[in-house]
Amino acid sequence: MNVQENAQVKVGQFINKRTLFISVCMALTFSMVMSFVMAIVNVGFTDILLRVWLTRWPIGFLTALPLSLFLPRLFNGLADKLNL
C-alpha cells in the first residue's frame, strides 16, 4: 500500500494510523518546545527551570493533542471549499 492510499480515510473510519501518528508527533513536538520557551520566559535559566518545564509540559500536550487530531480535518475542509 503506498502512502497516498494509506493517507485516505475510509468510510466509517474516524482516523487512520498514519494520521494519528503524525498528530501525536506534532502535538508532542510543539507542546515540548512551546512549554520550554514559556518556562524560560517565566522563570529564566534558573535551577527550577527543568522542574517547572516538566510539570507544565503535560498540560500543554493534553491541550495540543485533541487540537492536532481535529483541526487538520477542519482546515482541509475549509481549503477544499476555498479551492486551494
N, C-alpha and C positions, 0 to 999 in steps of 0.2 A: 504494500500500500504506500503510495507516495504521499508527500507532505500535503499536497492540495486536497486529496481525498480524506486524509486524517483530520484536517482542519475544519471540514464541514460538519455542522451539527445535524444529526439525523432527526427525523420527525419523532417527537416524543422524548427525545434525549435532552436533558437540561444543559449539560455541559460535557464536553469530551475531555479525555485525559490530557491532551496537548494544551488545550485552553486552560485547564485547571493548573497544570504545571507552570505555565507562563504567568498566570495571575498570581500564584503563590510566590514565585520568584520575584516578580515585580514588587509585590507588597512587602516582602521581606527586605529587599534591597532599599527601596525608598524609605521604609519606616526606620531602618537602621541608620541610614545617612541623615535623614531629617532629625531624628531624635538626638543623634550625636551632635549635630550642629547646634540644635536648640539647647542642649545641655552645656555646650561650650559657651554659648551666648549668656545663659543664665548663671552658671557658676564659674566659668573660666577654667583655665588649666590648673585646677587645684587637686588636692588629694581625694576629694569626694566625687570627682568627675565620673569615674568609672561606676561607682555605686549609683549615682543619680541617673546616668545613662542606662544602666541595666535594669533599673526599676521603671523607667519611663518608656523604654523601647517596646515592651509587650503591649502597652496601651496603644501605642502608635500602630503596631502590627494588627491588633484586633480591630482598629478603626480602618486601616488600609485594605485589609483582606476582602471584606464584603464589597467595598467600593471597586476594587480591582476585578471582582467577579461580575458585577452588574453594569458598571459604567461603559465598558467597551462595547457591549451589545447595544446600549442606548446610543452611543456615539456612532456606531456603524450604521444603525438605522437612520440616524439624522444625516449622515454623509450620503446614504443612498437617496434620501428624499431631496437633498441638495444637488444630486448628480455629481458628486465629487469623486 
